[in-house]
Amino acid sequence: MNVAQKVGKLFRPEIFDSAREHAHRAMHPVSARRLLHELERDGAWDELRRRFPRDEKEVHRFGDTRFWIQRNVERAQDLSLDRPPRRRLLDLGCGPGFFNYVARKLGHPGVGLDIDEQPIFRETLRLLEVERIIHRILPGKPLPANELKYDLITSYLTCFHRLERLPDGQWRTWSPADWQFFLEDVRAHQLSPGGTLLLEFHPDKTGKLYPDHVRDLFTQNGARFFRSKVFFRGH
Ligand SMILES: C[S@@+](CC[C@H](N)C(=O)[O-])C[C@H]1O[C@@H](n2cnc3c(N)ncnc32)[C@H](O)[C@@H]1O
């Protein structure tokens, strides 16, 4: 890397976004420890971990309240949920419900949306008192109709765009047309004007988050990119 490239790297927008994220977390601390302590006062969590042991199934890692409360406090801080205005939240692929729980504790009510396949999630959602819309997100199909729009719609590591695993281990994923349908549906029927849609992606085997043609489609729809996250604004 030559000097010009090194200097260029220093001034990439990502570096500023990253610094802003760290500064924000430091300036607006939220006590994950207090939230954890409050939750764990209920012996039901120990009981849950006995019934869903970590070494039995990968998904049982979601019984680890210490890890998931901390992770979701950071997610909430990064979205400035530690302060007003109050936002109505829809968390797509909510899984265990920790993000909805932390957001509610910070004053932002909402619901999760997910398929109903994992017994451990039924239990965590009940313990966290998080409401879930049972729905499978499918290409070309709208999200369930709702009366009030959401100010914030999130999708953390949900992978609803993965359709099938191919023989080479890669995934067949949504086409740009599928994404366009999803974005238009969310903007028309789910997201309030000025609201935020955040999609966080898992990297595939090669480290790629999504194909270039999908990134182009996101760009055409006004996306802002930050690491594995893509942000859109409601119209
Ligand atoms: C790895 S978990 C992530 C849970 C949570 N978002 C988090 O990051 O803590 C992925 C979740 O996405 C959900 N999911 C996957 N495909 C989905 C689809 N097509 N529609 C709705 N939910 C889906 C799964 O059921 C699971 O709860």
The ligand as an SDF file (V2000), in Angstrom:
LIG
                    3D

 27 29  0  0  0  0  0  0  0  0999 V2000
  -29.4440  -16.1540   13.7130 C   0  0  0  0  0  0  0  0  0  0  0  0
  -31.0850  -15.8430   14.2530 S   0  0  0  0  0  0  0  0  0  0  0  0
  -30.9370  -14.1290   14.6510 C   0  0  0  0  0  0  0  0  0  0  0  0
  -31.8800  -13.7020   15.7380 C   0  0  0  0  0  0  0  0  0  0  0  0
  -31.8330  -12.2220   16.0720 C   0  0  0  0  0  0  0  0  0  0  0  0
  -32.1940  -11.3880   14.9470 N   0  0  0  0  0  0  0  0  0  0  0  0
  -30.4830  -11.8120   16.6150 C   0  0  0  0  0  0  0  0  0  0  0  0
  -29.6030  -11.4310   15.8390 O   0  0  0  0  0  0  0  0  0  0  0  0
  -30.2810  -11.8660   17.8190 O   0  0  0  0  0  0  0  0  0  0  0  0
  -31.9870  -15.7620   12.6930 C   0  0  0  0  0  0  0  0  0  0  0  0
  -33.5000  -15.6140   12.8580 C   0  0  0  0  0  0  0  0  0  0  0  0
  -34.0750  -15.3420   11.5800 O   0  0  0  0  0  0  0  0  0  0  0  0
  -35.2780  -16.0700   11.4640 C   0  0  0  0  0  0  0  0  0  0  0  0
  -35.6090  -16.2560   10.0320 N   0  0  0  0  0  0  0  0  0  0  0  0
  -34.8630  -16.8700    9.0860 C   0  0  0  0  0  0  0  0  0  0  0  0
  -35.4950  -16.8640    7.9060 N   0  0  0  0  0  0  0  0  0  0  0  0
  -36.6700  -16.2210    8.1130 C   0  0  0  0  0  0  0  0  0  0  0  0
  -37.7740  -15.8930    7.2600 C   0  0  0  0  0  0  0  0  0  0  0  0
  -37.7850  -16.2310    5.9650 N   0  0  0  0  0  0  0  0  0  0  0  0
  -38.8130  -15.2110    7.7970 N   0  0  0  0  0  0  0  0  0  0  0  0
  -38.8140  -14.8500    9.1160 C   0  0  0  0  0  0  0  0  0  0  0  0
  -37.7950  -15.1360    9.9630 N   0  0  0  0  0  0  0  0  0  0  0  0
  -36.7520  -15.8140    9.4660 C   0  0  0  0  0  0  0  0  0  0  0  0
  -34.9530  -17.3730   12.1730 C   0  0  0  0  0  0  0  0  0  0  0  0
  -36.1330  -18.0840   12.5190 O   0  0  0  0  0  0  0  0  0  0  0  0
  -34.1640  -16.8790   13.3740 C   0  0  0  0  0  0  0  0  0  0  0  0
  -34.9810  -16.5610   14.4600 O   0  0  0  0  0  0  0  0  0  0  0  0
  1  2  1  0
  2  3  1  0
  2 10  1  0
  3  4  1  0
  4  5  1  0
  5  6  1  0
  5  7  1  0
  7  8  2  0
  7  9  1  0
 10 11  1  0
 11 12  1  0
 11 26  1  0
 12 13  1  0
 13 14  1  0
 13 24  1  0
 14 15  1  0
 14 23  1  0
 15 16  2  0
 16 17  1  0
 17 18  1  0
 17 23  2  0
 18 19  1  0
 18 20  2  0
 20 21  1  0
 21 22  2  0
 22 23  1  0
 24 25  1  0
 24 26  1  0
 26 27  1  0
M  CHG  2   2   1   9  -1
M  END
$$$$
